[in-house]
Amino acid sequence: MKKLFYVIFGLLLIACSSNTSKRTNEKIVKNVLNDFISAVEEKNFSALADLTHDDFVIYENGLVWNLEQFTMKLEEYENVGIKYKLKDLHIIVDKNTAHAQFHNQGTFNHPDTVIVLNFIESATFIKHKGNWQVQFYHSTHLK
């Protein structure tokens, strides 16, 4: 009976630590996503490089860009203020991979006009050398 108690107690500890680790990783992934979004808003290309994996790819309204192509595109908008607002965020973590899906409202302040667009987006993350990084990002403009 005593052995059974220790076995059950050990299994409970493992289950609890696994759930805690999962929640911790979900929070970390959420922070990486928010940092990625902030880096895009600020056009902080150094931060984007730190937050993305070497084989990062973004699908943006039918176009496919790697990080270099994406940052070159962002450079074209240096005079445009960008602000994003995420909602309905769902994150799933499985060991060394994670997936986020969400809605995103973008406000683009051009020198002579303001444009507001809505997107449905998703991102895939991998844990590389102990750090979570964005590996894939997909954005579709909602009409």
C-alpha positions in Angstrom: 0.0 0.0 0.0 2.8 2.3 0.9 4.5 1.7 -2.5 1.2 2.5 -4.3 1.0 5.8 -2.5 4.5 6.8 -3.6 3.8 5.8 -7.2 0.6 7.8 -7.3 2.3 10.7 -5.5 5.2 10.6 -8.0 2.8 10.6 -11.0 0.9 13.5 -9.6 4.2 15.5 -9.2 5.1 14.7 -12.8 1.7 15.7 -14.1 1.7 19.0 -12.1 5.2 19.9 -13.2 4.3 19.1 -16.9 1.3 21.5 -16.7 3.4 24.2 -15.1 6.0 23.8 -17.8 3.3 24.0 -20.5 1.8 27.2 -19.0 5.3 28.7 -18.7 6.1 27.9 -22.3 2.7 29.4 -23.4 3.6 32.6 -21.6 7.1 32.7 -23.2 5.6 32.1 -26.7 3.1 34.9 -26.1 5.9 37.2 -25.1 7.9 36.3 -28.2 4.9 36.9 -30.4 4.3 40.3 -28.8 8.0 41.2 -29.1 7.8 40.2 -32.8 4.7 42.4 -33.4 6.4 45.3 -31.6 9.6 44.8 -33.7 7.5 45.1 -36.8 5.7 48.2 -35.5 9.0 49.8 -34.6 10.8 48.5 -37.7 13.4 47.1 -35.4 15.2 44.8 -37.8 17.8 43.7 -35.2 15.1 42.5 -32.9 13.3 40.7 -35.7 16.6 38.8 -36.5 16.9 37.8 -32.8 13.2 36.7 -32.6 13.2 34.6 -35.8 14.7 31.3 -36.7 17.3 31.1 -39.6 14.7 29.6 -41.9 11.9 32.1 -41.1 9.2 32.5 -43.7 6.2 34.8 -43.8 3.2 34.4 -46.0 1.6 37.8 -46.4 -1.4 38.2 -48.7 -0.2 35.7 -51.3 3.5 36.7 -51.1 6.3 34.6 -49.6 9.2 36.3 -48.0 12.2 35.3 -45.9 13.4 37.6 -43.2 15.7 39.7 -45.5 12.8 40.2 -48.0 10.4 41.0 -45.2 12.6 43.6 -43.7 13.3 45.2 -47.1 9.5 45.5 -47.6 9.2 47.1 -44.1 11.9 49.6 -45.0 9.5 50.9 -47.8 7.1 52.0 -45.0 9.6 54.0 -43.0 7.2 57.1 -43.0 4.2 55.0 -42.0 3.3 54.5 -38.4 2.1 51.0 -37.7 0.1 49.8 -34.6 -1.3 46.3 -34.2 -3.9 45.1 -31.8 -4.2 41.3 -31.2 -7.3 39.5 -30.0 -8.7 36.0 -29.7 -5.2 34.6 -29.2 -4.9 30.9 -28.8 -1.5 29.2 -28.2 -0.8 25.5 -28.3 2.6 24.2 -27.1 3.9 20.7 -27.8 7.4 20.1 -26.5 9.7 22.1 -28.8 7.1 23.6 -31.1 4.2 26.0 -30.6 1.4 27.4 -32.7 -0.5 30.7 -32.2 -3.7 31.8 -34.0 -5.3 35.1 -33.6 -7.0 38.1 -35.1 -5.0 41.3 -35.7 -6.2 44.8 -36.4 -3.6 47.0 -38.0 -3.7 50.8 -38.0 -1.4 52.4 -40.6 -0.8 56.1 -40.2 0.4 57.5 -43.6 1.4 61.1 -43.8 -2.0 62.0 -45.4 -4.4 59.2 -44.3 -5.1 56.5 -41.8 -5.9 53.0 -42.9 -7.3 50.3 -40.6 -7.2 46.7 -41.8 -8.2 43.4 -40.1 -6.3 40.2 -40.5 -6.5 36.6 -39.4 -3.0 35.3 -38.5 -1.0 32.4 -37.3 2.5 31.8 -36.3 4.6 28.7 -35.7 7.5 28.7 -33.1 10.3 26.4 -32.4 12.5 26.1 -29.4 16.1 26.4 -30.7 19.0 26.3 -28.3 16.6 26.8 -25.4 14.9 29.9 -26.9 11.6 30.2 -28.6 11.8 31.7 -32.1 9.2 32.5 -34.8 9.8 30.1 -37.7 6.7 30.8 -39.8 4.1 33.6 -39.9 0.9 33.7 -42.0 -1.3 36.7 -42.4 -4.5 36.9 -44.4 -6.4 40.2 -44.9 -10.0 40.0 -44.0 -12.4 41.8 -46.3 
